[in-house]
Amino acid sequence: MRVLLLLALLLGVGHGPLAAAETYDLLFRSTALKGLQAMPGSEAGQGALVYDRIITGLDEGQAGGSFSIGLKIKPDDNVAMTLYQGTRSRGLGNYPVSAGNPVIMYFLESVLADISAQSGGSPFYMRNRIKEALLRDAQIMPVSVRYRDRDIAAREVTIRPFMKDKARERMGRFSELALAVTLSDDIPGWYYSLVATVPAAAGGAEVGYSNAITLKAAGEGRP
């Protein structure tokens, strides 16, 4: 339900300037899952994607560690998203393929939950700052990623939701939150990686919190 709520909030905002609109369109591409049904090796014509998810730097009592996220296209043109940890699994919902790849919504929601719990800040305030950041100009850099034994041209889109926030001084190290999404037309599902980082201390170089979701190549194992 929280993922769906954030999806509704994010998709309900208006259009910003051209550069900001480009940022939003890159991050929330509605055709992200196009052609997934035809992926080689899929079962009964259904496509599947598997992502590794690693979280570090959480406070005691928060759920960190290594997980997998599986996406599978269903015959009714919905995509089922499932979270795996060891032998355990939990369904994360079913979403229309036409809405794009839901992994980005899960990523944003999990990061929001983590940093609000650690910082003690209002999740509603932080959600609004992230929404605003999605409609501002972003840092977009050309990069190369290695996938299926070949180099692929991609773009890394980075936003810093609290860089110019009026409450920045009260947020401490969490004001340095960076959200970096690496994406490409040549990557199944559009997203190669989604990474959130917060330094260990204000102005420090070491990473204190990291939430990273990275696509597995076919043949690397699936849940």
N, C-alpha and C positions, 0 to 999 in steps of 0.2 A: 504494500500500500504506500509506503514512503517513497519508493521508486516511482510509482505512478503519480504521486502528488508532485514530486519534483519535475517529472516530465511535463505535467500540465502547466506548472508554473513557468518553466523555461520556454515551452513552445507557445505560451500565451503572450509573450512580450512582443512589442512592436519592432519595426525595422529601424536601425540606426544609420549612420553614415555608410558610404560605400565600403570603406575598409573594414568597418565593424560588421557589416552584413557579410562580407567575405569570410571573416572569422567564424561567424555563426554557421554559415553554409558549409564550411569545411568540416566543422566539428559535428554537425548534425545532418549529414547527408542522407536523404530519404532513400537513395538507391544503394546504400552501403551493402545490402545483402543480395543485390541483383546478381543472378547467375549462380548463386550458391547451390541451388538444386542440382546443377550439372557437374559438381565437383567430382573428380575421379575418386573411385573407391567408396563413394557414399552408399548407404544402404537403401535399397528400394527407391532409388531416385531422390533420396533425401540428403541434403547437404549437412555437414557438421563442422563446427569449429571448436577448438579447445584452446583456452588461454591459461597460462600460469599466472597465479596471483601471489605475491609475496609482500607481507607487511612487517615492517620493523619499527622499533622505537615507540611502541605503545606503552602506556602506563599499566601498572599491575592491575589485573582484573579485566583488561580489554583483550579482545580476541585477535591476537596476531598470529604469525606463522605462515606456512605455505598452503595454498589451496589451488584448485583448478576450477575453471568456469567452462561449462559446456553449452554450446548453442546447437540446436537441431531444428531444421525446417520440418514442419508438419504438413500433412496433405491438405489441411485447410488454410494454407498460406499464413500460418502463424509460426513464430519461432519460440521454442521452449528454452528457457535459460535455467541451468541447474548449477548449484555450488557443490563441489566435492572436497572433502578432506579425509584422506585415508580411505576407509571403507564406508564412511558416512556420506550422505548426500542430502541436499535440501533444494526443493524446487523454488525458483525465484520468480516464477510467473510465465505467462504466455503473452506474446506481443505481436501485433500485425507486422508482417515483413515489410509492408509499404511504409512503415514509420521509421525504418532504418535499423541500425544495429543497437540493441538495448544495452550493450555492455558499457557504453559511455555514461548512461544514466546510472547504472549500478556503481560505476567508478566514482562519479561525482557525489552520489549519496553516501557511499561508504567513507569517502574522504571527509565530507561534511560531518558525519557522525563522529569520526575519530578526533578531528581537531576541536570540535565543540566540547567533547568530553574531556579532552586534555587541557584545554585552555580555560574551561569554565564559562566560555562566552555563549551568547544566545545563538542557537542554531538558526533561528529565523533571521537575525541580523546578518549572519554569515551567508546564508542562502541568498539573501537579496544582493549582497556584494558580489557573489559569484555570478548571479544573473546579470548584473550590470557589467561585469568584466567580459561576459560573453558577447556584449554588444559594443565593446570598445575595440580600438585597434590593438592587434596582438603582434608579438614577435613571430614572424614566419620565416623559417630558415630551410634552405634546400639541404637534404642529407642523403646519405646512401645507407641502406640496410641490407643485411645478408639474410636471404630467405630462400629455402629450397635450393641451396648450393649455387645461388647467383646473387649478384649485386643488383638492387632495385632502387631506382630514384624515388625519393619520398620527400615529404615536407614535415617539419616539426613545428607545431603551433604551440606557443607558450603564452599563458596568461598569468598575471600576478594580481589576484583579486583585491589585495589589501595594500598595494604599493602606495596609493594616494588616498587611502581611507582616513577620515577625520579621527577615527579611534585607534589609529595605527600605534601610537605610543603605549596605549594600554594593553595591546595585544602581545607585546613582547616578541619572542621569536616566531610566533605564528603569523605575524604580519608579513613574514618573508615567504609565505606559502607560494610555491610555483606549481602550476599544472601544465604538463607538457604532453602533447598528443602527437605521435608520429603516424602518418597516414599516407596511403598511395592507392591509385587505381589498380595497381598490379598486386595488391595484397588482398586476399579473400576476406571479405567483411570490412574492408576499408582501413581498419585500425591495426597497425603493427604493435604499438605499445601505448599505454596510458600511464603516466608516472606523476605522482604528487610527492613533493619533497618540502621539508621544513628543516632549517639548520638546527644544530644542537643548541646553539646559543645565539643571541642577537649579534649579527655581524660575523659569526663564526663560519669557518669553511666546511666543517664536518656536518654530515647529514644526521639529524636527530630523529626524524620521522620520515619513512618512505612507504608509499603504497604503489606498487608497480604491477601492472597487468600486461603480459606479453603473449602474443600469438605463438602457438606451437606450429611447427611445420608438419605436414602430413607424414605419418610414419614415425613420429616421435612419441607416440603413445596417446591414448585418449582415456578419459575416465571410464 
